Amino acid sequence: MEALGVLAAQAGLERLVLLSGRGEEGARASEAALRSGGVPTTVLRCSWFQQNFSEHFLSGPVRRGRLRLPAPDVPEAFVDLDDVADAAVLALTRPAPLDATYELSGPELLTFAQAAEILAEVCRRPVTFESVDVPTFVEDLAADGIPAQEAEPLAHLFTDILDGRNASLTDGIQVLLDRQPSSLQTYAQRTVEAGGWS
């Protein structure tokens, strides 16, 4: 990241936008390294994405009706990637401020059990949450062809980050976009209408 920051400065870039993670020490180190190049950088620190339920590693578990995750049922402020994309576009195109950090979250705190209930309601089929150990999670994802070398790092994201540290709402979407962030229910309805999980 430090080398990228230096290259950006040498190339004459006027601004950068970095997608980062809430509550992740490694992510904060990356933010600092990128900014050390001297290019004004807007950092967007995000909660877990709503799209994790429909894209890649959680789409199969939703279709099977069981979210078997190596995490306690702690609240999370799931954020819609469409909101994140709109925030990134604005950060890249607006006049100022260029060097700032925003924490982005959805409009509600939901546990994975509550998220499963919303998905079940919208999909009109059972979806439940079950807290499991890492080997069970890895085995479950293998049913979708996700190899262990990819599933195990995902598992550690659950075990490292989902400890309640991000169980709070932020106003980054409201500040940047002057509107409320999209709810999990809205995202799920949009996904079903587009043929997701079918």
C-alpha positions as CSV (number, residue, x, y, z in Angstrom):
1,M,0.0,0.0,0.0
2,E,2.9,2.3,0.7
3,A,4.3,1.7,-2.7
4,L,1.0,2.3,-4.3
5,G,0.7,5.7,-2.5
6,V,4.1,6.7,-3.8
7,L,3.3,5.6,-7.3
8,A,0.0,7.6,-7.2
9,A,1.9,10.7,-6.1
10,Q,4.5,10.2,-8.8
11,A,1.8,9.8,-11.4
12,G,0.2,13.1,-10.3
13,L,-3.0,11.7,-9.0
14,E,-5.1,14.3,-7.1
15,R,-7.0,12.0,-4.9
16,L,-7.6,8.4,-3.9
17,V,-10.5,6.5,-2.4
18,L,-9.8,3.4,-0.3
19,L,-12.4,0.8,0.7
20,S,-11.4,-0.3,4.2
21,G,-13.0,-2.3,7.0
22,R,-14.4,-1.2,10.3
23,G,-12.6,-2.5,13.4
24,E,-9.7,-4.1,11.5
25,E,-6.2,-3.2,12.7
26,G,-4.6,-4.5,9.5
27,A,-6.9,-2.3,7.5
28,R,-5.9,0.8,9.5
29,A,-2.3,0.0,8.9
30,S,-3.0,-0.2,5.1
31,E,-4.8,3.2,5.3
32,A,-1.8,4.9,6.9
33,A,0.6,3.2,4.4
34,L,-1.4,4.5,1.4
35,R,-1.7,8.0,2.8
36,S,2.0,8.2,3.5
37,G,2.5,8.8,-0.3
38,G,1.0,12.2,0.2
39,V,-2.0,11.9,-2.1
40,P,-5.2,13.1,-0.4
41,T,-7.1,9.9,0.4
42,T,-10.8,9.4,1.4
43,V,-11.2,6.2,3.4
44,L,-14.5,4.4,3.4
45,R,-14.5,2.0,6.4
46,C,-17.4,-0.5,5.9
47,S,-19.4,-2.9,7.9
48,W,-20.2,-6.4,6.5
49,F,-21.7,-6.2,3.1
50,Q,-25.4,-7.1,2.6
51,Q,-24.3,-8.6,-0.8
52,N,-22.3,-11.3,1.1
53,F,-25.6,-13.1,1.4
54,S,-26.1,-13.2,-2.4
55,E,-22.7,-13.2,-3.9
56,H,-20.0,-15.8,-3.5
57,F,-19.5,-17.5,-0.1
58,L,-22.9,-17.0,1.6
59,S,-25.2,-17.4,-1.4
60,G,-25.1,-21.2,-1.2
61,P,-25.9,-21.3,2.5
62,V,-28.8,-19.0,2.0
63,R,-30.1,-21.3,-0.8
64,R,-29.7,-24.3,1.5
65,G,-31.6,-22.5,4.2
66,R,-28.8,-22.6,6.8
67,L,-26.3,-19.9,7.6
68,R,-23.7,-22.0,9.4
69,L,-21.1,-19.5,10.5
70,P,-18.2,-19.5,12.9
71,A,-19.4,-16.5,14.8
72,P,-21.6,-15.6,17.8
73,D,-24.9,-14.1,17.1
74,V,-23.7,-10.5,17.7
75,P,-25.3,-7.4,16.0
76,E,-23.8,-6.1,12.8
77,A,-24.7,-3.1,10.7
78,F,-24.8,-4.7,7.3
79,V,-24.2,-2.1,4.5
80,D,-25.5,-2.2,0.9
81,L,-22.6,-2.2,-1.6
82,D,-24.7,0.1,-3.8
83,D,-24.6,2.7,-1.1
84,V,-20.8,2.1,-0.8
85,A,-20.4,2.6,-4.6
86,D,-22.4,5.8,-4.5
87,A,-20.2,7.1,-1.6
88,A,-17.1,6.2,-3.5
89,V,-18.2,8.0,-6.7
90,L,-19.0,11.1,-4.6
91,A,-15.7,10.9,-2.9
92,L,-13.9,10.7,-6.2
93,T,-15.8,13.6,-7.9
94,R,-16.7,16.2,-5.3
95,P,-14.5,19.2,-4.7
96,A,-13.8,18.7,-1.0
97,P,-12.8,17.6,1.5
98,L,-10.4,15.2,-0.1
99,D,-8.6,13.7,2.9
100,A,-11.2,12.2,5.3
101,T,-12.4,9.0,6.8
102,Y,-16.0,7.9,6.9
103,E,-17.4,4.8,8.6
104,L,-20.3,3.3,6.5
105,S,-23.0,1.1,7.9
106,G,-26.6,0.1,7.2
107,P,-29.5,1.7,9.0
108,E,-30.0,-1.1,11.6
109,L,-28.2,-3.4,13.9
110,L,-29.1,-7.0,13.1
111,T,-27.8,-10.3,14.5
112,F,-27.2,-13.1,12.0
113,A,-30.3,-14.8,13.3
114,Q,-32.4,-11.7,12.6
115,A,-30.8,-11.4,9.2
116,A,-31.8,-15.0,8.5
117,E,-35.3,-14.2,9.5
118,I,-35.5,-11.3,7.0
119,L,-34.0,-13.4,4.2
120,A,-36.5,-16.2,5.0
121,E,-39.4,-13.7,4.9
122,V,-38.4,-12.2,1.6
123,C,-37.4,-15.5,0.0
124,R,-40.5,-17.2,1.3
125,R,-38.5,-20.3,2.5
126,P,-36.7,-21.3,5.7
127,V,-33.4,-19.7,6.4
128,T,-31.8,-20.1,9.8
129,F,-28.6,-19.2,11.6
130,E,-26.4,-21.7,13.3
131,S,-23.1,-20.9,15.1
132,V,-20.5,-23.6,14.2
133,D,-16.8,-24.2,14.5
134,V,-14.3,-23.4,11.8
135,P,-14.0,-26.9,10.4
136,T,-17.8,-27.2,10.0
137,F,-17.9,-23.8,8.3
138,V,-15.2,-24.9,5.9
139,E,-17.0,-28.2,5.2
140,D,-20.2,-26.3,4.5
141,L,-18.6,-24.0,2.0
142,A,-17.0,-26.9,0.3
143,A,-20.5,-27.9,-0.9
144,D,-20.4,-24.8,-3.1
145,G,-16.9,-25.6,-4.4
146,I,-15.1,-23.1,-2.2
147,P,-11.7,-24.6,-1.3
148,A,-10.4,-24.7,2.2
149,Q,-7.6,-22.3,1.4
150,E,-10.2,-19.7,0.6
151,A,-12.8,-20.7,3.3
152,E,-10.3,-20.7,6.2
153,P,-9.3,-17.0,5.9
154,L,-13.0,-16.1,5.6
155,A,-13.6,-18.1,8.8
156,H,-11.0,-16.1,10.6
157,L,-12.7,-12.8,9.6
158,F,-15.7,-14.1,11.4
159,T,-13.8,-15.2,14.5
160,D,-11.6,-12.1,14.6
161,I,-14.0,-9.3,13.8
162,L,-17.4,-10.4,14.9
163,D,-16.9,-9.9,18.6
164,G,-19.3,-6.9,19.0
165,R,-16.7,-4.3,18.1
166,N,-18.8,-3.0,15.2
167,A,-22.1,-3.3,17.0
168,S,-22.9,0.4,16.4
169,L,-24.5,2.5,13.6
170,T,-22.6,5.2,11.8
171,D,-23.7,8.2,9.8
172,G,-21.2,8.0,6.9
173,I,-23.9,7.3,4.3
174,Q,-26.1,10.1,5.5
175,V,-23.2,12.6,5.6
176,L,-21.9,11.7,2.2
177,L,-25.1,11.0,0.3
178,D,-27.6,13.1,2.2
179,R,-30.0,10.1,2.5
180,Q,-30.6,7.1,4.6
181,P,-28.7,3.9,3.9
182,S,-30.6,0.9,2.4
183,S,-32.0,-1.7,4.7
184,L,-31.3,-5.4,4.6
185,Q,-35.0,-6.0,3.7
186,T,-34.8,-3.6,0.8
187,Y,-31.6,-5.3,-0.5
188,A,-33.1,-8.7,-0.1
189,Q,-36.3,-7.8,-2.0
190,R,-34.3,-6.3,-4.8
191,T,-32.1,-9.4,-5.0
192,V,-35.1,-11.7,-5.1
193,E,-36.7,-9.6,-7.9
194,A,-33.5,-9.9,-9.8
195,G,-33.5,-13.7,-9.6
196,G,-31.0,-14.0,-6.8
197,W,-31.1,-17.2,-4.7
198,S,-33.3,-18.9,-7.3
